[in-house]
Amino acid sequence: MSKPVREKTRARISFFLLSVIAACLVCLILLVPRCGRFPEEEQPPPQGEAPIDDGVAPEEAPPEARPQAPRPPVLRISVVIDDAGYSLETLQPFLEYPGPLTVAVLPNLPLSREAARRVKEAGKELIVHLPMEPMGAEDPGPGAIMTGQDEETIRSLLAQSFDSVPGARGANNHMGSRAMADPGVMQAVMRYLAETGRFFLDSGTTDDSRAPESAGRWGVPLLKRGVFLDNEPGEIASRLQEGFELARANGAAVLIGHVKSPEILTELGRLEPRWRREGAEIVALGELLEAAGEGTAP
């Protein structure tokens, strides 16, 4: 092949290669704006157009990211069972109740210590049901706190009562409408409870109780009875519901019944699931006090 022919052939090949390269560059320039992101990246739909339904359900948000329905407020109800200590048989059904209960054991009785032991063993809260002088002539029981006693005598009787009910976290008054209204008696009682780190439940046997001012002076955690459950036969269910309504109004309520009334357990078992659905829980007195900040609880 002559030299002129070879040069002409090379020129044609070079022109062809340059044309191919130019065409490739033009294609790249046209395609790059449409492929600015990797294919797996999700592109937002054009403004004003609905997203395309590709038949694939969106990934479900984790539980913690889902909006939560507001929970109902927690209402706390304490149920106290008085007059334990006379009979272990009448006490037993309350010890078998699966939920929290507070049991008040009368001191200085032949069965007081054993009743206290069983209450603790069952995991229930234990307090002393402290005999105190009533307005009438009824005998409150052995070791009663009376208005004519001096502070030293009252302190000795308190120590004796707590010793016969070992493990008690606090006390509530048994009878006591006269003693609870006496400032001197209440000062002596509250001072002793403050020194021994215990709380007091005012059973509400008198409207003239001096417990609040004395407890405040000595820094004793104080609770107040809201409803008596079994003073009237056949009204336990309505009294329990009254206690629930009191808790709904005040955030908490203390209900007192007696060991002679096992019907309390039947009605409590029937009502408690509904209470729980409506935001209420049954707690021991100590837990109710903790929620109130160790002050005065309803």
C-alpha positions in Angstrom: 0.0 0.0 0.0 1.4 3.4 -1.0 2.1 6.0 1.6 -0.7 8.4 0.5 -3.3 5.6 0.8 -2.1 4.6 4.4 -2.3 8.2 5.6 -5.8 8.5 4.2 -6.9 5.3 5.9 -5.5 6.4 9.3 -7.4 9.7 9.0 -10.7 7.9 8.4 -10.1 5.6 11.4 -9.2 8.6 13.7 -12.3 10.4 12.5 -14.5 7.4 13.2 -13.1 7.0 16.8 -13.5 10.7 17.5 -17.1 10.4 16.4 -17.8 7.5 18.6 -16.2 9.3 21.6 -18.2 12.4 20.9 -21.4 10.4 20.7 -20.7 8.7 24.1 -20.0 12.1 25.7 -23.3 13.4 24.4 -25.2 10.4 25.8 -23.5 10.8 29.2 -24.4 14.5 29.4 -28.0 13.7 28.6 -28.3 10.8 31.1 -26.5 12.1 34.1 -29.2 14.6 35.3 -31.7 11.6 35.4 -29.4 9.3 37.3 -28.1 11.8 39.9 -28.7 9.3 42.6 -28.1 5.6 43.0 -31.1 3.4 42.0 -31.7 2.2 45.5 -32.2 5.7 46.8 -35.9 6.6 47.0 -36.8 9.6 44.8 -39.6 11.9 46.0 -42.6 12.2 43.6 -42.8 15.3 41.6 -44.6 18.2 43.3 -48.3 18.0 42.8 -48.3 14.3 41.9 -49.4 11.4 44.2 -46.8 8.8 45.0 -46.9 5.7 42.9 -48.3 2.6 44.7 -46.0 -0.2 43.9 -47.9 -2.7 46.0 -45.2 -2.9 48.8 -46.4 -1.9 52.3 -44.3 0.7 54.0 -42.0 -0.5 56.8 -43.9 -0.5 60.2 -42.5 2.0 62.7 -41.0 0.4 65.9 -43.3 0.3 68.9 -41.4 3.1 70.7 -42.0 5.4 67.7 -45.7 4.9 67.5 -48.0 7.4 69.2 -49.1 6.1 72.6 -52.6 6.6 73.9 -52.6 8.6 77.2 -52.8 6.4 80.2 -55.5 7.0 82.8 -54.2 8.5 86.1 -53.2 6.1 88.8 -55.6 6.1 91.7 -54.4 4.4 94.9 -56.7 2.5 97.3 -55.6 0.9 100.6 -57.8 -1.7 102.2 -57.3 -2.2 106.0 -58.7 -5.1 107.9 -59.2 -4.4 111.6 -59.6 -6.6 114.7 -57.2 -9.4 113.8 -55.9 -11.3 116.7 -58.9 -13.0 118.2 -59.1 -15.9 115.8 -56.6 -17.4 113.3 -59.5 -19.0 111.4 -61.2 -15.8 110.5 -57.9 -14.2 109.6 -56.8 -16.9 107.1 -59.1 -15.9 104.2 -57.6 -12.4 104.2 -54.1 -13.8 104.2 -55.0 -15.9 101.1 -56.2 -12.9 99.2 -53.8 -12.5 96.2 -53.6 -8.7 96.3 -52.1 -6.2 98.8 -53.9 -5.7 102.1 -53.0 -4.1 105.4 -54.0 -6.1 108.5 -54.4 -4.4 111.9 -53.7 -6.8 114.8 -55.0 -6.1 118.3 -52.1 -6.3 120.8 -51.8 -8.2 124.1 -54.1 -11.0 123.1 -53.1 -14.7 123.3 -53.0 -14.9 119.5 -51.6 -11.5 118.7 -48.0 -12.6 118.2 -49.0 -15.6 116.0 -51.4 -13.5 114.0 -48.6 -11.0 113.4 -46.3 -13.8 112.2 -48.8 -15.2 109.8 -49.6 -11.7 108.4 -45.9 -11.1 107.7 -45.4 -14.6 106.3 -48.3 -14.0 103.9 -46.6 -10.9 102.6 -49.3 -8.5 103.9 -48.6 -5.2 105.6 -48.9 -5.3 109.4 -49.9 -2.6 111.8 -51.0 -2.5 115.5 -54.7 -1.9 116.1 -54.1 0.2 119.1 -56.8 0.1 121.8 -57.8 3.7 122.9 -60.4 5.1 125.2 -63.9 5.6 123.7 -66.6 8.0 124.7 -68.8 5.3 126.2 -68.1 2.7 128.8 -67.1 -0.1 126.3 -63.8 -1.8 127.1 -61.3 -1.2 124.3 -59.1 -4.1 125.4 -55.8 -4.8 127.2 -53.1 -2.2 127.0 -55.6 0.6 126.1 -54.4 4.2 126.0 -56.6 6.3 128.3 -56.9 10.1 128.8 -55.9 9.9 132.5 -52.5 8.4 131.8 -49.3 10.4 131.9 -46.8 10.3 129.0 -44.5 7.8 130.6 -47.4 5.3 131.0 -48.6 5.9 127.5 -45.1 5.3 126.1 -44.8 2.1 128.1 -48.1 0.8 126.8 -47.2 1.6 123.3 -43.9 -0.3 123.6 -45.8 -3.2 125.0 -48.3 -3.2 122.2 -45.7 -3.1 119.5 -43.7 -5.8 121.2 -46.8 -8.1 121.1 -47.2 -7.4 117.3 -43.7 -7.7 116.0 -42.9 -6.3 112.6 -45.7 -3.7 112.7 -44.9 -0.6 110.5 -47.5 1.6 112.2 -50.7 1.8 114.1 -54.3 2.8 113.9 -56.8 3.5 116.7 -59.2 0.8 117.9 -62.2 2.8 119.3 -60.6 5.9 120.8 -63.2 8.6 120.3 -62.2 10.2 123.6 -58.5 9.6 123.6 -58.1 10.8 119.9 -59.6 14.1 120.9 -57.2 14.7 123.8 -54.2 16.8 122.8 -51.9 15.4 125.6 -52.6 11.8 124.6 -52.0 12.5 121.0 -48.8 14.4 121.6 -47.5 11.4 123.6 -48.5 8.9 121.0 -47.0 10.9 118.1 -43.8 11.5 119.8 -43.3 7.8 120.4 -44.1 7.0 116.8 -41.7 9.6 115.6 -38.9 8.3 117.7 -39.5 4.7 116.5 -40.0 5.6 112.8 -43.7 4.5 112.4 -46.8 6.0 110.8 -50.3 6.4 112.1 -53.7 5.8 110.5 -56.6 7.9 112.0 -59.5 5.5 111.9 -61.9 8.4 112.0 -63.9 7.5 115.1 -64.3 11.2 116.0 -64.5 14.5 114.2 -62.5 16.1 117.0 -59.3 14.2 116.4 -56.1 16.0 117.3 -54.0 13.5 115.4 -53.3 15.8 112.4 -51.8 18.7 114.5 -49.8 16.3 116.7 -48.5 14.3 113.7 -47.5 17.5 112.0 -45.6 18.7 115.0 -43.6 15.5 115.4 -43.3 14.7 111.7 -45.2 11.5 111.8 -46.6 10.3 108.4 -50.4 10.3 108.8 -53.2 8.7 106.9 -57.0 9.2 107.4 -59.8 6.7 106.9 -62.1 7.5 104.1 -64.8 4.8 104.2 -65.9 2.1 106.7 -66.8 -0.9 104.6 -69.0 -3.0 106.9 -70.7 -0.9 109.5 -74.1 -1.7 107.8 -74.9 -5.3 106.7 -75.4 -5.7 103.0 -73.7 -2.5 102.0 -70.1 -3.7 101.4 -70.3 -3.5 97.6 -71.7 0.1 97.7 -69.1 1.1 100.3 -66.3 -0.2 98.2 -67.6 1.7 95.2 -67.9 4.8 97.4 -64.2 4.3 98.2 -63.3 4.1 94.5 -65.2 7.4 93.9 -63.3 9.0 96.8 -60.0 7.9 95.2 -61.1 9.3 91.9 -61.8 12.6 93.5 -58.7 12.8 95.7 -56.2 10.5 94.0 -56.2 8.1 97.0 -58.5 6.6 99.6 -58.2 4.4 102.7 -61.0 1.9 103.3 -61.4 0.0 106.6 -63.2 -3.2 107.1 -63.1 -5.9 109.8 -61.9 -9.5 109.9 -65.5 -10.6 110.8 -66.6 -9.8 107.2 -65.1 -12.2 104.6 -67.7 -10.7 102.2 -65.2 -7.9 101.7 -63.0 -10.3 99.8 -65.8 -11.5 97.5 -66.8 -8.0 96.6 -63.3 -6.8 96.3 -62.4 -9.6 93.9 -65.4 -8.7 91.8 -64.8 -5.0 91.6 -61.0 -4.8 91.5 -60.6 -5.8 87.8 -62.9 -3.0 86.8 -61.1 -0.6 89.1 -57.8 -1.6 87.5 -59.2 -0.9 84.0 -60.2 2.5 85.2 -56.8 3.4 86.5 -57.0 2.3 90.1 -54.7 0.0 92.0 -54.8 -1.5 95.5 -51.7 -0.8 97.6 -50.6 -1.1 101.1 -50.6 2.0 103.4 -46.9 2.3 103.2 -46.9 2.6 99.4 -49.8 5.1 99.6 -47.6 7.2 102.0 -44.6 7.0 99.7 -46.7 8.3 96.8 -47.8 11.2 99.0 -44.2 12.0 100.0 -44.5 10.6 103.5 -46.8 13.5 104.5 -50.5 13.3 105.1 -52.4 11.1 102.8 -56.2 11.0 102.2 
